[in-house]
């Protein structure tokens, strides 16, 4: 039976994992009849006489990044489950179940915190809260508000008397013509929130409602309508409505961080009512919306559904073409805090941070991280015979993140030119010195993304780990000619022109778009840099096109023959699907640039992959026979309604046909207590003795900065 085997490869995965002597020794029967299991030399069989859970777990623990492959033969369409990242005491972990035509991912949870907190909302005095947020100019108008409990008291407001019944705790909300107005003040990326001064102790029943008259503006925006218990000012129960770039959906939310899956509605539905109810007799609170059509009130969710859903992460509907009648092949890849799932060689989906039950919980991932070690196993429930001819698990190589990260902080003192943020632009080595070019953003214009103007600075190092910022920073500021007004820019790359001067490239924010790529010229790596004479290098294309709206992240290489290549990111349409993709441009002299006619050369990842929402090429380097590209990729995490950006790697010999690394993301969001719990992006490579060093932007909420990770040459050469 050479083609039928059962191997468990555990060596090198953890110090407490060793090769096994026998199949039976490596497995522990933890539930169900022990007589149902037959552990043979080359396969496992399970025969269930009566319906009931039968589960086995490994006695060993695996750590780090790995791949599980298993094949299961069964008599009928019975449920089959794979367990992974399971705690020794079964207090956490994940279960992937194929049941009929659904693939279901569940989390194991044993705490009662959610139950206790949900009950408290109906037994304490509550206030109402209305909070709006937008990334650009927005305006939300509200007509009427009510908070009432029968036979107790009520708070009502038609906003004819201003904000007499409200505290303004964020922004500058106003009233006009009997309407509460949030936004409409020309400030970018900001909150505006009000909270009732009065509060109500619920009787048997509490109801709060609000009428939203209109929502307008650019970018993404949202409104939250919430009830806040007096005993817990950090928690709330409420409804969130999102618009524009944030999608168009309602979400039932309970802080500290529990959300139900969103409900999508037409984006043009900008006039609607919201209602929250709390019933003490049942202990259930619920959220509703009404689009003011004939449908009436529609439930978004309630706390009972929330309690049920706390174990549910995701359900994928599997087309029959991807199912096999009697034989299914499962593949699970774990990379950091990201899991990718394949069934019968088809990509099904990807989940990052499946532990999260709500977006706000991301703030706690450093203290309560995703598991990075655990047991694995199998379980079956339905009567019948199951045969497992293959169960294989093996480690996959990982990058080495510098323990002292970040090597450059993302924030500086108040008033500094790089007060708000610092992003890596490019890294070069001249002589014995590393030159790290970065984009700094000040705190002078809240209407702009990041809160201010971007300029380019420099930090130097002799060892590639300890950097000092150049005392004459910033080394370049893009000022509109014949004026003193700066434009927001993001630094990207540095190359030598044919005349041996240094060209510093960047992307320009103008007319609310990343609209063109330019360069500045200097005689030294330190500058000073002055605006180039042949700008722009390239700019956005005429619609429709893959780069019709934005053109931003990029990198340049000067080739041995003196010509130049550019890998860049464009945002636009391909077959009417919007997103960021990778393009190629070329120049013989750095003056005249030509876009490759069949752009984009780097498309979105396959549906369900970790990079199927956007790909943003940033770093490129020639190493051996290949050009290696490092890029940002993201997928939409529905379980928390977030996009997780992580770093991927691809290689090419001709710059047109790119092969993705099979175990991406190469620099992932961390599990197990690593500091990169929020993001890894903006990757830039440089060759070192042991392989490549990647400088990137990574970290956790409130502590993100320029970081370093090393990729050994064995990983690059041993691609598969």
VMD Tcl script that draws the C-alpha trace (Angstrom):
set ca {
  {0.00 0.00 0.00}
  {2.68 2.42 -1.08}
  {0.16 5.08 -1.98}
  {-1.80 4.72 1.26}
  {0.03 5.95 4.32}
  {-0.32 7.69 7.60}
  {2.64 9.79 8.66}
  {2.90 12.28 11.42}
  {5.98 14.43 10.97}
  {6.63 16.25 14.21}
  {10.42 16.45 14.51}
  {11.77 20.02 14.63}
  {8.32 21.48 15.33}
  {8.73 21.64 19.09}
  {11.27 20.40 21.59}
  {8.69 18.09 23.14}
  {7.68 16.45 19.85}
  {9.45 13.31 18.66}
  {8.95 10.61 16.07}
  {6.40 7.99 17.07}
  {6.86 4.27 17.62}
  {3.28 3.29 16.91}
  {0.07 4.96 15.74}
  {-1.82 3.94 18.86}
  {0.80 5.46 21.12}
  {0.52 8.86 19.43}
  {-3.25 9.18 19.77}
  {-5.45 9.60 22.81}
  {-9.13 8.64 22.67}
  {-10.82 11.48 24.53}
  {-14.50 10.88 23.78}
  {-16.65 7.99 22.60}
  {-16.14 4.24 22.53}
  {-12.51 3.13 22.44}
  {-13.60 0.04 20.54}
  {-14.64 2.20 17.58}
  {-11.02 3.02 16.73}
  {-8.52 0.76 14.97}
  {-4.97 2.17 14.69}
  {-3.09 0.28 11.99}
  {0.41 0.75 10.63}
  {-0.71 2.58 7.51}
  {-4.18 3.91 8.32}
  {-6.78 4.64 10.99}
  {-10.32 3.29 10.96}
  {-13.31 4.39 13.01}
  {-16.57 2.45 12.98}
  {-19.45 4.06 14.90}
  {-22.33 1.75 15.81}
  {-24.60 4.40 17.34}
  {-24.62 8.13 16.66}
  {-22.44 10.04 19.12}
  {-19.23 12.00 19.29}
  {-16.03 9.98 18.85}
  {-12.86 12.06 19.14}
  {-9.12 11.43 19.23}
  {-6.37 13.97 19.92}
  {-2.62 13.77 19.57}
  {-0.61 13.18 22.69}
  {2.06 15.49 21.30}
  {2.02 19.27 20.92}
  {3.03 21.07 17.74}
  {4.33 24.63 17.67}
  {4.94 27.34 15.11}
  {3.77 27.20 11.49}
  {2.62 23.97 9.86}
  {0.47 22.20 7.26}
  {-2.00 19.42 7.95}
  {-3.09 17.11 5.13}
  {-5.59 14.34 5.69}
  {-7.79 12.13 3.56}
  {-11.04 10.64 4.86}
  {-13.10 7.92 3.24}
  {-16.66 7.44 4.47}
  {-19.83 5.57 3.61}
  {-22.21 8.54 3.23}
  {-22.24 12.31 3.61}
  {-21.45 12.09 7.32}
  {-19.86 14.93 9.27}
  {-16.08 14.85 9.57}
  {-14.05 17.13 11.83}
  {-10.40 18.06 12.16}
  {-9.19 19.58 15.43}
  {-6.13 21.86 15.60}
  {-4.36 24.31 17.92}
  {-6.10 22.58 20.82}
  {-4.99 23.44 24.37}
  {-3.87 20.59 26.61}
  {-6.88 21.20 28.87}
  {-9.20 21.77 25.88}
  {-9.83 25.38 26.96}
  {-9.20 26.78 23.48}
  {-8.64 25.65 19.92}
  {-10.44 25.20 16.61}
  {-12.59 22.58 14.90}
  {-13.10 22.38 11.12}
  {-16.16 20.33 10.18}
  {-17.45 19.18 6.80}
  {-21.17 18.64 7.17}
  {-23.29 18.02 4.06}
  {-22.31 20.90 1.75}
  {-20.95 23.22 4.46}
  {-17.44 23.64 5.80}
  {-17.74 25.08 9.30}
  {-14.99 26.60 11.45}
  {-15.71 26.78 15.16}
  {-13.68 28.02 18.11}
  {-13.56 26.35 21.52}
  {-14.39 28.74 24.35}
  {-15.02 28.01 28.01}
  {-15.30 31.42 29.73}
  {-18.55 32.94 31.04}
  {-17.51 36.59 30.69}
  {-19.90 37.17 27.81}
  {-22.88 35.67 29.66}
  {-22.27 37.79 32.75}
  {-21.78 41.04 30.86}
  {-24.86 40.61 28.66}
  {-27.04 40.07 31.73}
  {-25.72 43.28 33.30}
  {-27.09 45.47 30.50}
  {-30.68 44.88 31.66}
  {-30.06 45.47 35.37}
  {-28.18 48.80 35.54}
  {-28.99 52.42 34.67}
  {-28.16 53.15 31.04}
  {-27.38 56.17 28.87}
  {-27.75 56.44 25.11}
  {-24.85 57.34 22.86}
  {-24.63 58.39 19.20}
  {-21.19 58.27 17.57}
  {-20.20 58.98 13.96}
  {-16.89 58.46 12.17}
  {-15.68 59.20 8.65}
  {-12.41 59.00 6.72}
  {-13.27 62.06 4.64}
  {-15.92 64.79 4.62}
  {-19.24 63.38 5.81}
  {-22.54 64.53 7.29}
  {-25.13 62.53 9.22}
  {-28.45 64.13 10.20}
  {-30.73 62.73 12.93}
  {-34.34 63.79 13.49}
  {-35.70 62.25 16.69}
  {-34.49 60.19 19.64}
  {-36.27 58.24 22.41}
  {-35.06 56.22 25.41}
  {-37.96 54.85 27.48}
  {-38.92 52.18 30.01}
  {-42.67 51.71 30.83}
  {-43.81 53.10 34.18}
  {-40.30 54.48 34.90}
  {-39.29 57.48 32.84}
  {-38.24 58.46 29.35}
  {-35.83 60.75 27.55}
  {-36.99 62.18 24.22}
  {-35.47 64.81 21.97}
  {-36.49 66.39 18.67}
  {-33.33 68.56 18.75}
  {-35.34 71.79 18.52}
  {-33.62 72.97 21.71}
  {-30.05 72.27 20.64}
  {-27.97 69.82 22.67}
  {-29.42 70.66 26.10}
  {-29.88 66.96 26.93}
  {-26.52 65.80 25.63}
  {-22.84 65.80 26.51}
  {-20.45 66.28 23.62}
  {-17.54 63.96 24.33}
  {-15.89 63.86 20.90}
  {-15.80 66.38 18.05}
  {-18.16 69.30 17.48}
  {-21.71 68.04 16.91}
  {-24.28 70.73 16.14}
  {-28.05 71.09 15.66}
  {-29.90 72.94 12.92}
  {-33.57 73.01 11.96}
  {-34.55 70.39 14.54}
  {-31.83 67.95 13.50}
  {-28.66 66.69 15.11}
  {-25.75 67.13 12.68}
  {-22.61 65.02 12.92}
  {-19.68 65.80 10.65}
  {-19.89 68.54 8.00}
  {-16.88 70.41 9.38}
  {-14.17 69.70 6.78}
  {-12.10 67.51 9.09}
  {-10.77 64.21 7.76}
  {-10.77 60.92 9.69}
  {-12.48 61.98 12.90}
  {-15.19 61.05 15.40}
  {-18.16 63.09 16.57}
  {-20.10 61.74 19.52}
  {-22.83 62.78 21.98}
  {-24.22 61.00 25.05}
  {-27.39 61.64 27.03}
  {-26.91 63.48 30.30}
  {-29.82 61.60 31.82}
  {-30.02 57.86 32.37}
  {-32.77 55.28 32.93}
  {-32.90 52.23 35.16}
  {-34.81 49.66 33.08}
  {-38.03 48.19 34.38}
  {-39.12 44.93 32.74}
  {-38.55 46.44 29.29}
  {-36.40 49.19 27.76}
  {-36.54 50.59 24.24}
  {-34.32 53.16 22.53}
  {-34.83 54.47 19.00}
  {-33.39 57.05 16.67}
  {-34.38 58.39 13.24}
  {-31.53 58.92 10.76}
  {-32.68 61.39 8.12}
  {-29.69 61.46 5.76}
  {-26.07 60.36 5.31}
  {-23.72 61.93 2.78}
  {-20.02 62.30 2.10}
  {-16.94 60.71 0.57}
  {-14.76 57.87 1.78}
  {-15.96 55.48 4.44}
  {-18.27 56.54 7.25}
  {-20.40 54.92 9.94}
  {-22.83 55.68 12.74}
  {-23.12 53.83 16.05}
  {-26.27 53.93 18.18}
  {-25.51 52.48 21.61}
  {-26.72 51.90 25.16}
  {-24.05 52.19 27.85}
  {-24.55 50.75 31.36}
  {-23.57 52.98 34.23}
  {-21.46 50.26 35.86}
  {-19.26 49.80 32.78}
  {-18.38 52.90 30.79}
  {-16.03 50.90 28.55}
  {-18.81 48.57 27.38}
  {-21.96 49.05 25.36}
  {-24.70 47.34 23.39}
  {-25.61 48.81 20.04}
  {-25.99 48.94 16.28}
  {-23.47 50.10 13.71}
  {-24.36 51.16 10.16}
  {-21.53 51.44 7.63}
  {-21.44 53.28 4.29}
  {-19.35 53.74 1.14}
  {-15.81 52.32 1.42}
  {-16.75 50.63 4.71}
  {-19.43 48.62 2.88}
  {-23.16 48.99 3.39}
  {-24.29 46.93 6.34}
  {-25.78 46.81 9.82}
  {-23.89 45.11 12.67}
  {-25.22 44.19 16.10}
  {-22.39 44.85 18.55}
  {-21.72 44.25 22.21}
  {-18.57 45.60 23.80}
  {-16.08 44.42 25.00}
  {-15.73 43.13 21.48}
  {-18.50 40.72 20.48}
  {-20.13 41.21 17.08}
  {-22.64 39.27 15.04}
  {-22.01 38.87 11.28}
  {-23.07 41.98 9.33}
  {-26.32 42.27 7.36}
  {-25.87 43.91 3.95}
  {-28.34 46.51 2.69}
  {-28.36 48.82 -0.37}
  {-25.82 51.62 -0.01}
  {-28.33 54.20 -1.25}
  {-30.63 53.48 1.73}
  {-29.59 56.59 3.68}
  {-32.84 57.27 5.56}
  {-33.71 54.70 8.22}
  {-34.66 54.11 11.85}
  {-32.76 52.12 14.48}
  {-34.17 50.46 17.60}
  {-32.61 48.67 20.57}
  {-34.72 46.66 23.01}
  {-33.80 45.13 26.38}
  {-36.15 42.61 28.00}
  {-35.32 41.82 31.64}
  {-37.80 38.92 31.81}
  {-35.95 36.99 29.11}
  {-32.52 38.58 29.57}
  {-32.39 39.20 25.81}
  {-31.44 42.47 24.14}
  {-31.88 43.02 20.40}
  {-31.18 45.49 17.59}
  {-33.44 46.34 14.64}
  {-33.45 48.53 11.54}
  {-36.29 49.94 9.43}
  {-35.59 51.25 5.91}
  {-39.00 53.00 5.92}
  {-40.37 50.76 3.20}
  {-43.15 48.19 3.42}
  {-40.87 45.66 5.11}
  {-41.01 47.29 8.55}
  {-38.64 46.43 11.40}
  {-35.98 43.80 10.68}
  {-33.92 42.20 13.42}
  {-30.14 42.60 13.04}
  {-29.39 40.32 15.95}
  {-29.84 39.71 19.66}
  {-27.78 38.64 22.63}
  {-29.08 35.06 22.48}
  {-27.76 34.78 18.92}
  {-24.52 36.30 20.13}
  {-24.10 33.68 22.82}
  {-24.74 30.92 20.30}
  {-22.38 32.44 17.74}
  {-19.43 32.88 20.08}
  {-18.20 29.43 19.04}
  {-18.92 29.99 15.33}
  {-16.20 31.63 13.23}
  {-17.26 31.01 9.64}
  {-19.46 28.84 7.41}
  {-18.45 28.24 3.79}
  {-21.00 26.85 1.35}
  {-19.27 24.20 -0.75}
  {-20.43 23.66 -4.37}
  {-21.14 20.04 -5.19}
  {-18.38 20.17 -7.81}
  {-15.86 20.49 -4.95}
  {-17.26 17.57 -2.96}
  {-16.44 13.93 -3.43}
  {-19.09 11.29 -2.66}
  {-16.95 9.08 -0.45}
  {-13.44 10.51 -0.27}
  {-12.43 14.01 0.84}
  {-8.99 15.58 1.06}
  {-8.42 18.35 3.63}
  {-5.50 20.79 3.73}
  {-4.98 23.33 6.55}
  {-2.08 25.80 6.50}
  {-1.19 27.78 9.61}
  {1.04 30.83 9.17}
  {1.24 33.02 12.26}
  {-2.34 33.94 13.17}
  {-3.65 33.05 9.69}
  {-5.25 29.76 8.64}
  {-6.00 28.78 5.03}
  {-8.34 25.90 4.19}
  {-8.48 23.73 1.07}
  {-10.90 20.93 0.31}
  {-10.21 18.46 -2.50}
  {-7.48 20.76 -3.87}
  {-9.83 23.79 -4.01}
  {-9.15 26.95 -2.00}
  {-12.14 27.44 0.30}
  {-11.19 30.36 2.54}
  {-8.77 32.10 4.85}
  {-9.20 33.35 8.41}
  {-6.85 35.63 10.34}
  {-7.19 35.91 14.11}
  {-10.15 33.51 14.40}
  {-10.01 33.97 18.16}
  {-11.57 37.42 17.79}
  {-15.31 37.72 18.36}
  {-15.30 41.46 17.61}
  {-12.96 44.03 16.12}
  {-12.24 45.79 19.41}
  {-10.68 42.62 20.83}
  {-7.70 43.16 18.55}
  {-6.41 45.54 21.24}
  {-5.99 42.56 23.58}
  {-4.21 40.15 21.23}
  {-0.74 40.86 22.60}
  {-1.83 39.96 26.13}
  {-4.25 37.20 25.04}
  {-2.77 36.02 21.74}
  {-3.82 33.55 19.11}
  {-2.51 30.08 20.00}
  {0.86 29.15 18.53}
  {0.98 25.60 19.83}
  {-1.47 22.84 20.57}
  {-2.75 19.36 19.87}
  {-4.54 18.15 16.77}
  {-7.02 15.38 16.07}
  {-10.11 13.94 14.40}
  {-13.75 13.40 15.34}
  {-16.81 11.76 13.83}
  {-20.43 11.72 15.03}
  {-22.69 9.83 12.65}
  {-23.15 6.10 12.51}
  {-20.93 4.49 9.89}
  {-17.39 3.49 8.98}
  {-14.59 5.99 8.40}
  {-11.17 5.27 6.97}
  {-8.22 7.68 7.19}
  {-5.44 6.51 4.84}
  {-3.47 9.74 5.33}
  {-2.89 12.13 8.19}
  {0.27 14.13 7.68}
  {1.57 17.23 9.45}
  {4.84 18.98 8.81}
  {6.50 22.29 9.67}
  {6.97 25.13 7.22}
  {9.95 27.50 7.46}
  {9.47 30.93 9.01}
  {11.25 34.25 8.81}
  {13.22 35.48 11.80}
  {11.75 38.67 13.21}
  {14.20 40.88 15.12}
  {13.52 40.62 18.86}
  {14.27 44.33 19.31}
  {11.56 45.51 16.90}
  {10.66 48.18 16.08}
  {14.00 49.46 14.84}
  {12.42 52.89 14.25}
  {9.43 54.20 16.20}
  {6.32 55.28 14.34}
  {5.75 58.40 16.43}
  {7.77 61.39 17.59}
  {7.32 64.30 19.96}
  {4.50 66.79 19.49}
  {5.29 69.29 16.77}
  {7.87 67.10 15.01}
  {7.73 66.74 11.23}
  {7.18 62.96 11.72}
  {5.00 63.20 14.84}
  {2.16 60.92 13.71}
  {3.67 58.10 11.67}
  {6.82 56.74 10.02}
  {6.60 54.31 7.09}
  {9.59 52.62 5.39}
  {10.32 53.91 1.89}
  {13.48 52.01 0.89}
  {16.71 50.64 2.33}
  {20.14 50.95 0.67}
  {23.72 50.21 1.65}
  {26.55 52.43 0.44}
  {29.95 51.46 1.75}
  {29.53 50.27 5.33}
  {26.42 52.33 6.03}
  {22.75 51.38 5.77}
  {20.48 54.22 4.59}
  {16.85 53.80 5.62}
  {14.58 56.27 3.84}
  {11.16 56.71 5.39}
  {7.99 58.78 5.13}
  {7.14 60.87 8.16}
  {3.70 62.39 8.69}
  {3.13 65.43 10.86}
  {0.02 66.42 12.82}
  {-1.01 69.55 10.94}
  {-4.01 68.62 8.80}
  {-6.65 66.26 10.16}
  {-8.43 66.28 6.80}
  {-5.65 64.12 5.36}
  {-5.15 60.39 5.88}
  {-2.71 59.94 8.74}
  {-3.54 63.40 10.08}
  {-0.99 65.49 8.25}
  {1.56 66.17 5.50}
  {4.04 63.50 4.42}
  {7.74 64.22 3.91}
  {10.79 62.02 3.41}
  {13.44 61.48 6.05}
  {16.58 59.39 6.52}
  {18.00 57.20 9.27}
  {21.43 55.52 9.11}
  {23.00 52.48 10.73}
  {26.25 50.52 10.66}
  {24.72 47.17 11.61}
  {21.20 47.29 10.10}
  {19.55 47.13 13.53}
  {20.33 50.35 15.39}
  {19.39 53.45 13.41}
  {19.84 57.14 14.08}
  {17.69 59.75 12.40}
  {19.55 62.29 10.26}
  {19.78 65.58 12.11}
  {18.83 67.58 9.01}
  {15.57 65.70 8.38}
  {13.35 65.94 6.45}
  {15.55 65.54 3.39}
  {12.71 66.27 0.94}
  {9.42 68.15 1.02}
  {7.25 68.42 -2.09}
  {6.22 72.07 -2.34}
  {3.94 73.44 -5.05}
  {6.14 75.64 -7.30}
  {5.91 79.38 -6.66}
  {4.22 78.77 -3.31}
  {5.02 77.57 0.17}
  {2.22 75.01 0.25}
  {3.39 71.40 0.65}
  {1.77 68.37 -0.97}
  {1.34 65.10 0.87}
  {3.74 62.46 -0.45}
  {4.91 58.94 0.37}
  {8.54 58.01 -0.24}
  {9.18 54.81 -2.19}
  {12.62 54.14 -3.72}
  {16.13 55.41 -4.43}
  {18.19 54.66 -7.56}
  {21.17 56.15 -9.36}
  {20.47 57.97 -12.60}
  {22.74 57.50 -15.65}
  {24.59 60.66 -14.53}
  {25.23 58.92 -11.15}
  {23.07 61.32 -9.21}
  {20.56 59.88 -6.73}
  {16.87 59.83 -7.69}
  {14.41 59.61 -4.80}
  {10.93 58.55 -5.97}
  {7.60 59.10 -4.27}
  {3.86 59.16 -4.91}
  {1.83 62.38 -4.74}
  {-1.58 62.96 -3.12}
  {-3.43 65.54 -5.20}
  {-7.14 66.12 -5.80}
  {-7.99 63.41 -3.26}
  {-6.04 60.75 -5.15}
  {-2.60 59.17 -5.23}
  {-2.36 60.49 -8.74}
  {1.24 60.29 -9.99}
  {4.77 59.10 -9.29}
  {7.55 61.71 -9.20}
  {11.21 61.97 -8.31}
  {13.66 64.34 -6.66}
  {17.39 64.60 -7.39}
  {20.38 64.77 -5.01}
  {24.16 64.54 -5.35}
  {24.51 62.45 -2.20}
  {22.48 59.79 -0.39}
  {21.93 62.48 2.26}
  {20.65 64.99 -0.27}
  {19.65 67.74 -0.35}
  {17.04 66.61 -2.86}
  {15.37 68.93 -5.33}
  {12.37 68.40 -7.59}
  {13.30 66.54 -10.79}
  {12.92 68.18 -14.18}
  {11.12 65.36 -16.01}
  {8.16 64.70 -13.75}
  {5.94 62.79 -13.55}
  {7.48 59.38 -14.13}
  {4.04 57.80 -14.60}
  {0.50 58.76 -13.63}
  {-2.96 57.25 -13.36}
  {-4.48 55.95 -16.58}
  {-7.68 56.99 -18.26}
  {-10.66 54.86 -17.17}
  {-11.38 52.06 -17.35}
  {-8.11 50.55 -16.23}
  {-6.36 48.75 -13.41}
  {-4.63 52.00 -12.30}
  {-7.31 54.57 -13.19}
  {-7.92 55.89 -9.65}
  {-4.70 55.56 -7.63}
  {-1.06 54.81 -8.34}
  {1.04 54.49 -5.21}
  {3.32 51.81 -3.68}
  {6.26 51.03 -5.97}
  {9.97 50.30 -6.25}
  {12.63 50.78 -8.93}
  {15.70 48.80 -9.94}
  {18.55 49.89 -12.19}
  {19.58 46.88 -14.24}
  {23.08 45.89 -15.33}
  {22.56 47.35 -18.82}
  {21.69 50.74 -17.29}
  {17.94 50.54 -17.96}
  {15.29 50.81 -15.25}
  {12.31 48.72 -14.22}
  {9.48 49.70 -11.92}
  {6.99 47.47 -10.12}
  {4.07 49.58 -8.91}
  {0.59 49.40 -7.39}
  {-2.46 50.65 -9.21}
  {-6.04 50.84 -7.99}
  {-8.80 50.50 -10.55}
  {-10.97 48.06 -12.46}
  {-10.24 44.70 -14.04}
  {-13.33 43.04 -15.50}
  {-15.40 45.49 -13.42}
  {-13.81 44.32 -10.16}
  {-12.12 47.10 -8.21}
  {-8.92 46.62 -6.24}
  {-5.16 47.14 -5.96}
  {-2.96 45.12 -8.33}
  {0.64 45.15 -9.54}
  {1.89 46.76 -12.73}
  {5.21 46.99 -14.60}
  {6.83 50.03 -16.21}
  {10.20 50.32 -17.99}
  {12.64 53.05 -19.03}
  {15.93 53.13 -20.92}
  {17.05 56.50 -19.57}
  {14.87 57.28 -16.49}
  {13.23 60.09 -18.49}
  {10.68 58.29 -20.68}
  {8.69 55.53 -19.00}
  {6.46 52.97 -20.72}
  {3.81 50.93 -18.93}
  {3.68 47.28 -19.89}
  {0.71 47.00 -22.30}
  {-0.74 43.88 -20.67}
  {-0.79 45.23 -17.11}
  {-1.54 44.19 -14.44}
  {1.27 41.64 -14.24}
  {0.42 40.74 -10.64}
  {-3.28 40.00 -10.09}
  {-5.35 39.40 -6.99}
  {-4.95 36.06 -5.24}
  {-7.34 33.23 -5.99}
  {-10.78 33.52 -4.44}
  {-10.62 32.63 -0.75}
  {-6.89 33.20 -0.44}
  {-5.29 35.54 2.10}
  {-4.61 38.11 -0.68}
  {-7.85 37.98 -2.69}
  {-8.98 41.54 -1.79}
  {-5.91 43.58 -2.70}
  {-2.22 43.15 -3.58}
  {0.20 46.07 -3.33}
  {3.74 45.46 -4.62}
  {6.25 47.49 -2.63}
  {9.72 45.90 -2.61}
  {11.70 44.17 -5.35}
  {15.23 42.78 -5.47}
  {17.30 40.59 -7.82}
  {18.68 37.60 -5.90}
  {20.22 34.69 -7.77}
  {18.24 33.82 -10.88}
  {15.04 35.51 -9.75}
  {13.53 38.86 -9.02}
  {11.80 38.61 -5.63}
  {8.79 40.84 -4.98}
  {7.44 41.67 -1.54}
  {3.90 42.98 -1.37}
  {0.98 43.76 0.91}
  {-1.94 41.40 0.61}
  {-5.29 41.38 2.39}
  {-8.55 39.51 2.67}
  {-11.79 40.63 4.27}
  {-12.30 39.04 7.67}
  {-16.08 38.83 7.94}
  {-16.04 37.57 11.53}
  {-14.72 40.98 12.66}
  {-15.49 43.11 9.56}
  {-11.82 44.06 9.08}
  {-9.11 43.78 6.45}
  {-5.85 42.26 7.70}
  {-2.78 43.44 5.74}
  {0.16 41.03 5.68}
  {3.31 40.62 3.62}
  {3.62 38.12 0.80}
  {6.50 37.07 -1.44}
  {6.60 36.16 -5.15}
  {9.36 35.54 -7.67}
  {9.82 35.93 -11.42}
  {12.53 35.56 -14.06}
  {10.92 37.91 -16.59}
  {9.04 40.41 -14.35}
  {5.80 39.47 -16.11}
  {4.97 35.98 -14.91}
  {5.05 35.81 -11.12}
  {4.98 32.76 -8.88}
  {3.62 33.25 -5.37}
  {5.45 31.66 -2.45}
  {3.39 28.56 -1.61}
  {3.41 29.29 2.14}
  {2.42 32.96 2.14}
  {2.05 35.27 3.99}
  {5.82 35.17 4.41}
  {5.77 37.84 7.17}
  {2.46 37.21 8.92}
  {0.47 38.74 11.72}
  {1.76 37.01 14.84}
  {0.35 34.30 17.05}
  {1.73 33.25 20.41}
  {2.51 36.67 21.84}
  {4.47 38.28 18.99}
  {4.20 42.05 18.66}
  {2.79 42.13 15.10}
  {-0.83 41.54 16.09}
  {-2.33 44.30 13.91}
  {-0.48 44.54 10.61}
  {2.62 43.79 8.55}
  {3.01 45.95 5.42}
  {5.28 48.29 3.41}
  {8.03 45.66 2.86}
  {11.44 46.66 1.45}
  {14.27 44.11 0.94}
  {18.04 44.31 1.01}
  {20.60 41.57 0.52}
  {22.60 40.43 3.55}
  {25.13 37.65 4.02}
  {22.54 35.11 5.20}
  {19.89 35.97 2.59}
  {17.54 38.95 2.64}
  {16.55 41.44 5.33}
  {13.02 42.83 5.01}
  {12.22 46.15 6.61}
  {8.49 46.63 7.10}
  {5.81 48.44 9.09}
  {4.40 46.24 11.82}
  {3.21 46.08 15.38}
  {0.15 46.23 17.59}
  {-2.47 48.94 18.21}
  {-0.70 51.99 19.61}
  {2.78 50.59 18.97}
  {3.43 50.23 15.26}
  {6.82 51.04 13.76}
  {9.46 50.16 11.20}
  {10.61 46.62 11.90}
  {13.00 43.99 10.52}
  {12.68 40.31 9.58}
  {15.35 38.11 7.97}
  {14.79 35.43 5.32}
  {17.55 32.84 5.05}
  {18.90 31.81 1.65}
  {17.83 28.19 2.25}
  {14.19 29.34 2.29}
  {14.68 31.24 -0.96}
  {16.43 28.40 -2.75}
  {14.21 25.72 -1.22}
  {11.07 27.44 -2.52}
  {8.85 24.36 -2.43}
}
mol new
graphics top color blue
foreach p $ca { graphics top sphere $p radius 0.5 }
foreach p [lrange $ca 0 end-1] q [lrange $ca 1 end] { graphics top cylinder $p $q radius 0.2 }
display resetview
